[in-house]
Amino acid sequence: MDNAAAPPALASGHLADAFTSFIAAADRLEHTHAQLHNEVVHLRTQLENRNRALASSLAENENMRAALRQILDTLPCGVVVLDPESEKVVLLNPEACRLLGIPGDRSAEWTDLPGRIRTMLASGCSQAWKQGDEQDFCFTESKNKRWVTVRCSTMGAASDGSVEAENRHSNKVILTCRDTTTFKAAEQEREASRNVVALAEMSTILAHEIRNPLGSMELLTGLLACDAGLSEDSKQGVQHLQAGVRSLSAVVNNVLRFYSLGTSTLNPVRLADALRSAVNFVQPLARQCGIGLALEQTLGDAEIAADANELQQVILNLVCNALRHTPAGGRITVTGSLAERQPTPVAVVEVVDTGAGILPADLPHIFEPGFSTSKQSPGLGLTVCQRIVEQHHGIMTARSEPGKGTSFRMEFPVR
């Protein structure tokens, strides 16, 4: 009976062992599950942190992109990013649109680029740009020229430095554009100034060379005019010769006086005598033109600080100017008088003609160098007159009415 009961006890022991093993496995599984759960929680936390960092980075990148775009849009120079291989405009800022004449109201196309730039970027072009090369382009809009300097760079590096070779490493080309119109204009002005200076030097040399023989001709014509044995035809010829010599003398003296940096040497001069001498000197010119020239003065013995030769040049210039605009049969009057001013009186000299007058639009410019409404004048006479009058401590003004003549008025302080 005892031996028959043993197997159930043995089976019960195996069952207990199995249950114990199951309990241990369940504990291990539960522990492993807890570890796995903790690991999942940790990984989820890391993933959330990474996602937040990535989102922050993306937002920062987007902000940086927007800031860079804003900076690019406000740059004073133009920036263009191109893909020459696919002939695409990747990016360009508003200044580049303005400088290159590209419409800014739509996406730019390759064909919107100026033709010369497309040619320079063409594969195999003999004029291909190299890294850092600059080219000047001139664009014309509404008769105005705009100069743009374009510098080429690439997003890669190449051994030979050419754009074509660099595009094997990177197919993006960057063009930076600068408006150099002001610089070009200044350069042209400097060149024009150098030419003017050279012309002035040459003119001065020629005027000096001409003045000496001109003085001799003036002396000889004066001697011929005093010859009582001349026939009427010969006298008329001498008068024409005198007029030509004195007209040429006026031009030569104007050139020398305009380009001279010296000042006038002022001495006491009786103004009435100086005016009489000047009018007599210019009289042959008036007679040749068939225009009456008269002196009317009430100056008496009034003196001013002056250079008599320069006063003669002023009268000569003003009369020559009047002769060019007064028809034959007209009249030119040189007047001199005294006027009360404080603190000292002034001598007033006027040259009045009955010519065509000056247009109101031209009147403010008549004393500007080079301004002339006549092809017969280089536009220096009135400028020289104003300079001489100012160096004599005087003032000079002009009044005119079209069709009724012109009056030039000068005031000099009396000694």
C-alpha positions in Angstrom: 0.0 0.0 0.0 2.9 2.4 0.8 4.6 1.6 -2.4 1.5 2.3 -4.5 1.2 5.9 -3.0 4.8 7.0 -4.0 4.3 8.1 -7.6 1.7 10.8 -6.9 4.2 12.3 -4.4 6.9 12.3 -7.1 4.5 13.9 -9.6 3.6 16.5 -7.0 7.3 17.4 -6.5 7.8 17.8 -10.3 4.7 20.0 -10.5 6.1 22.2 -7.7 9.4 22.5 -9.4 7.7 23.4 -12.6 5.6 25.9 -10.9 8.6 27.4 -9.2 10.4 27.6 -12.5 7.3 29.2 -14.0 7.2 31.7 -11.2 10.9 32.5 -11.7 10.5 32.8 -15.4 7.5 35.1 -14.9 9.5 37.2 -12.5 12.3 37.4 -15.0 9.9 38.3 -17.7 8.2 40.9 -15.6 11.6 42.3 -14.7 12.7 42.3 -18.3 9.4 43.9 -19.3 9.9 46.6 -16.7 13.4 47.2 -18.0 12.1 47.3 -21.6 9.4 49.7 -20.5 11.9 51.9 -18.8 14.1 51.7 -21.9 11.1 52.6 -24.1 10.3 55.5 -21.8 13.9 56.7 -22.0 14.0 56.3 -25.8 10.7 58.1 -26.1 12.1 60.9 -23.9 15.2 61.1 -26.0 13.2 61.0 -29.2 11.0 63.8 -27.9 14.1 65.8 -27.0 15.6 65.2 -30.3 12.4 66.1 -32.1 12.2 69.3 -30.1 15.8 70.1 -30.9 15.2 69.3 -34.5 12.1 71.5 -34.6 14.1 74.3 -32.9 16.9 73.8 -35.4 14.5 73.9 -38.3 12.8 77.0 -36.9 16.3 78.6 -36.4 17.3 77.6 -39.9 14.1 79.1 -41.3 14.6 82.3 -39.3 18.2 82.4 -40.5 17.1 81.8 -44.0 14.5 84.6 -43.7 17.1 86.9 -42.2 19.7 86.1 -44.9 17.1 86.6 -47.6 16.2 90.0 -46.0 19.9 90.9 -45.9 20.3 89.8 -49.5 17.3 91.9 -50.6 18.6 95.0 -48.9 22.2 94.7 -50.1 23.4 97.7 -52.1 24.9 95.4 -54.7 23.2 92.8 -56.9 23.5 89.1 -56.3 22.6 86.5 -58.9 23.0 82.7 -58.4 22.9 80.8 -61.7 23.0 77.2 -63.0 24.6 77.5 -66.4 24.4 73.8 -67.2 20.6 73.8 -66.9 20.3 77.5 -67.8 18.3 78.3 -64.7 18.3 81.4 -62.5 18.4 80.0 -58.9 18.3 83.3 -57.0 18.6 87.0 -57.5 17.9 90.0 -55.3 16.0 93.2 -56.2 19.1 95.2 -56.8 20.3 92.7 -59.4 16.9 93.0 -61.1 17.3 96.8 -61.2 20.9 96.7 -62.4 20.5 94.1 -65.1 17.1 95.3 -66.2 15.2 92.1 -65.2 11.5 92.3 -64.4 11.0 91.8 -60.7 7.3 91.0 -60.8 7.8 87.3 -61.9 10.3 84.5 -61.7 13.3 85.3 -63.7 14.2 83.2 -66.7 17.6 82.5 -68.3 16.6 84.5 -71.3 16.0 87.6 -69.0 19.7 87.9 -68.5 21.6 90.3 -70.7 22.8 88.5 -73.8 26.5 89.3 -73.2 26.3 87.7 -69.7 24.8 84.6 -71.1 27.5 84.5 -73.8 30.2 84.8 -71.1 28.7 81.9 -69.2 28.2 79.7 -72.2 30.2 76.4 -72.1 33.3 76.5 -74.3 33.1 80.3 -74.7 36.6 81.7 -75.5 35.7 84.7 -73.2 34.7 82.5 -70.3 35.0 84.1 -66.9 37.5 82.9 -64.4 37.2 83.0 -60.6 37.1 86.6 -59.4 37.0 88.1 -62.9 35.2 91.4 -63.4 33.5 92.7 -66.5 32.0 96.1 -67.2 28.6 96.3 -69.0 26.8 99.3 -70.3 23.0 99.5 -70.4 21.0 102.2 -72.0 17.6 103.2 -70.7 15.7 106.2 -71.9 18.8 107.7 -73.4 20.7 107.4 -70.1 23.7 105.1 -69.8 24.1 102.8 -66.7 27.4 101.1 -66.1 27.4 97.8 -64.1 30.5 95.9 -63.0 29.9 92.2 -62.6 32.2 89.9 -60.7 32.0 86.1 -61.2 32.5 83.5 -58.4 31.5 79.9 -58.0 30.4 77.6 -55.3 33.3 75.2 -55.9 37.0 75.2 -56.6 38.9 74.0 -59.7 42.5 73.7 -60.6 42.5 76.0 -63.6 40.1 78.5 -62.1 37.8 78.8 -65.1 34.0 78.8 -64.6 33.6 75.9 -67.0 36.1 73.8 -65.0 34.6 74.8 -61.7 31.2 73.7 -62.8 32.5 70.2 -62.8 32.6 70.5 -59.1 29.6 72.8 -58.6 27.1 73.9 -61.2 26.3 77.1 -59.4 27.8 80.4 -60.5 27.5 83.6 -58.3 27.5 87.0 -60.0 27.8 90.1 -57.8 26.9 93.4 -59.6 27.8 97.0 -58.7 26.5 100.2 -60.1 29.6 102.0 -61.3 27.8 104.8 -63.3 29.0 107.5 -60.9 32.5 106.2 -61.0 32.5 106.1 -64.8 31.0 109.5 -65.0 33.7 110.9 -62.7 36.3 109.1 -64.7 34.9 110.7 -67.9 34.8 114.1 -66.2 38.4 113.7 -65.1 39.4 112.8 -68.7 37.4 115.8 -70.0 39.1 118.0 -67.4 42.5 116.8 -68.5 41.6 117.5 -72.1 40.4 121.0 -71.1 43.6 121.7 -69.2 45.6 120.5 -72.2 43.5 122.6 -74.5 43.9 125.6 -72.2 47.7 125.2 -72.2 47.8 124.9 -75.9 45.5 127.9 -76.4 47.5 130.0 -74.1 50.7 129.1 -75.9 49.2 129.9 -79.3 47.7 133.2 -77.9 51.1 134.2 -76.6 52.7 133.4 -80.0 50.0 135.3 -81.9 50.0 138.4 -79.7 53.5 139.6 -80.6 53.0 139.7 -84.4 49.5 141.0 -83.8 50.9 143.9 -81.9 53.2 144.6 -84.8 50.3 144.5 -87.2 48.3 146.9 -85.0 51.2 149.3 -85.0 51.7 149.1 -88.8 47.9 149.6 -89.5 48.0 152.6 -87.2 50.9 154.1 -89.2 49.1 153.3 -92.5 45.9 155.0 -91.3 47.9 158.2 -90.6 49.4 158.3 -94.1 47.8 161.3 -95.9 48.8 160.0 -99.3 46.5 157.0 -99.3 43.6 157.0 -101.7 40.0 156.5 -100.4 40.0 152.8 -101.4 43.3 152.3 -99.6 42.0 154.1 -96.5 39.0 151.9 -96.5 41.2 148.8 -96.8 43.3 150.0 -93.9 40.2 150.5 -91.8 39.0 147.0 -92.6 42.5 145.7 -91.7 42.4 147.6 -88.4 39.0 146.2 -87.6 40.2 142.6 -88.3 43.3 143.0 -86.2 41.5 144.5 -83.3 38.8 141.8 -83.4 41.5 139.2 -83.4 43.2 141.0 -80.6 40.0 140.8 -78.5 39.9 137.0 -79.0 43.6 136.5 -78.1 43.4 138.8 -75.1 40.2 137.0 -73.9 42.0 133.6 -74.1 45.0 134.9 -72.2 42.9 136.7 -69.6 40.5 133.7 -69.1 43.3 131.2 -68.4 45.5 133.6 -66.5 45.5 133.1 -62.7 47.1 136.5 -62.1 45.4 139.6 -60.6 45.0 143.1 -62.0 47.5 145.8 -61.3 45.4 148.8 -60.2 46.6 152.3 -60.5 44.8 155.7 -60.4 43.2 156.1 -63.8 41.0 159.0 -65.2 38.0 157.0 -66.3 36.9 159.5 -68.9 40.3 159.2 -70.7 40.2 155.4 -70.5 36.7 155.2 -72.0 37.6 157.6 -74.8 40.7 155.6 -75.7 38.7 152.3 -75.6 35.9 153.7 -77.8 38.5 155.1 -80.3 40.2 151.7 -80.3 37.0 149.8 -81.2 35.6 152.4 -83.6 37.0 150.7 -86.8 34.9 147.6 -85.9 31.7 149.6 -85.7 32.4 151.5 -88.9 33.0 148.2 -90.7 29.7 146.9 -89.5 27.8 150.1 -90.5 26.8 150.7 -86.8 27.1 154.0 -85.0 29.3 154.0 -81.9 29.3 157.1 -79.6 30.6 158.0 -76.2 28.6 160.1 -73.8 30.1 160.9 -70.4 29.9 163.4 -67.6 32.7 162.0 -65.5 35.0 165.0 -65.4 38.2 164.2 -63.6 36.9 161.3 -61.6 39.5 158.6 -61.0 39.2 154.9 -60.2 41.8 152.3 -59.3 42.1 150.4 -62.5 44.2 148.9 -65.3 43.6 151.0 -68.4 44.4 148.1 -70.7 41.9 145.8 -69.0 39.2 148.5 -69.1 39.8 148.8 -72.8 39.4 145.0 -73.0 36.0 145.2 -71.2 34.8 147.9 -73.6 36.1 146.0 -76.6 34.4 142.8 -75.5 31.1 144.5 -74.8 31.1 146.4 -78.1 32.1 143.3 -80.1 29.3 141.4 -78.4 26.8 144.2 -79.3 28.0 144.3 -82.9 27.2 140.6 -83.3 23.6 141.2 -82.3 22.9 144.7 -83.8 21.9 145.0 -87.4 23.5 147.6 -89.7 22.2 151.0 -89.1 21.8 150.4 -85.4 23.5 152.2 -82.6 25.8 151.5 -79.6 26.3 154.1 -76.9 28.9 154.0 -74.2 28.0 156.3 -71.3 29.8 157.3 -68.1 28.4 159.2 -65.1 28.8 159.6 -61.4 26.2 158.3 -58.9 26.0 158.9 -55.1 26.5 155.8 -53.0 27.4 155.3 -49.4 30.1 155.4 -48.2 31.7 156.7 -51.4 30.2 157.7 -54.8 30.6 155.3 -57.8 31.3 155.7 -61.5 28.7 154.1 -63.6 29.6 152.9 -67.1 27.0 151.5 -69.5 27.2 149.9 -72.9 23.7 150.1 -74.6 22.8 148.7 -78.0 19.7 148.7 -80.2 20.2 145.1 -81.2 18.0 141.9 -81.0 18.3 141.6 -77.2 18.7 138.5 -75.1 16.0 135.9 -74.4 14.9 135.8 -70.7 15.9 132.1 -70.5 19.4 132.9 -71.7 20.0 136.1 -69.6 21.0 134.2 -66.3 23.7 132.3 -68.2 25.4 135.0 -70.3 28.4 135.3 -67.9 29.0 131.5 -67.8 32.2 130.4 -69.6 31.5 128.9 -73.0 27.9 130.1 -73.2 27.1 131.8 -76.5 24.1 132.2 -78.7 26.3 133.0 -81.7 28.6 130.7 -83.6 31.0 133.6 -84.1 31.9 133.7 -80.4 33.7 131.2 -78.2 31.7 132.4 -75.2 34.6 133.9 -73.2 34.1 137.7 -73.7 31.4 138.4 -71.1 33.0 136.0 -68.6 36.3 137.9 -68.9 34.4 141.2 -68.6 32.8 140.1 -65.3 36.2 138.9 -63.9 37.9 142.2 -64.8 35.1 144.3 -63.3 35.2 142.2 -60.1 39.0 142.5 -59.8 38.4 146.3 -60.1 36.2 146.0 -57.0 33.1 146.8 -59.2 29.9 145.0 -60.0 28.4 144.2 -63.4 24.8 143.6 -64.4 22.8 143.2 -67.6 19.3 144.1 -68.7 17.7 143.1 -71.9 14.4 142.9 -73.7 14.1 140.8 -76.9 13.8 143.2 -79.9 14.7 146.3 -77.9 18.4 145.9 -77.2 20.7 145.2 -74.3 22.3 147.2 -71.6 25.4 146.2 -69.6 26.0 148.3 -66.5 29.2 148.5 -64.5 29.8 150.4 -61.2 33.3 151.2 -59.9 34.2 152.9 -56.6 35.6 156.4 -57.1 38.9 157.3 -55.5 
